Amino acid sequence: MGGLTDLLIRDVVAADAEAILGILNPIIETRAYTVFDAPFTLDAERDYILKFPARGIWKVAVGRSDGRVVGFQVMEPFGSYTRAFDHVGTLGTYVDREYRRRGIAKALFAATFEAARQKGYEKIFTLVRADNPAALATYRSHGFEVIGTARRHTKIDGRYVDEILIEKIFD
């Protein structure tokens, strides 16, 4: 797959669950890059997609030539326990390890930002593991700013990892 012209960015459907796990579970198994500490099952992932919040945004990047899902981005409302956070979403970005550095994240961010504005979001807040400088650089290249560090915030396999707090405020 080449650059962006080979990609289709669309909303997730339940039939994408297996392909999503094909990207996500290998990332989880590395014990790096994400705070998820256990792989997901196909039934759990499909159920999660089917019950995804109406204000949520879930975009998948699909190769036009082969139909393969090569990345996805998930944005959920932040703090749904109060309306005070209705303008804030939290975001996760995942690209198949074989397809990184091909513009997939760039295409996902563009589609997610457009959908976020349409749904009334004004800000995206998320955390990136401090030991994942590539992810932090990607987010920063899309307008996210570092606002702090949560020390010893993640603990996986008995090892603490700091989390970098980042945000993007839409103008």
Secondary structure, DSSP 8 states (H G I E B T S, - for coil): --SGGGEEEEE--GGGHHHHHHHHHHHHHTT-SSS--S---HHHHHHHHHT--TT-EEEEEEETTT--EEEEEEEEES-TT-GGGTTEEEEEEEE-GGGTTSSHHHHHHHHHHHHHHHTT--EEEEEEETT-HHHHHHHHHTT-EEEEEEEEEEEETTEEEEEEEEEEE--
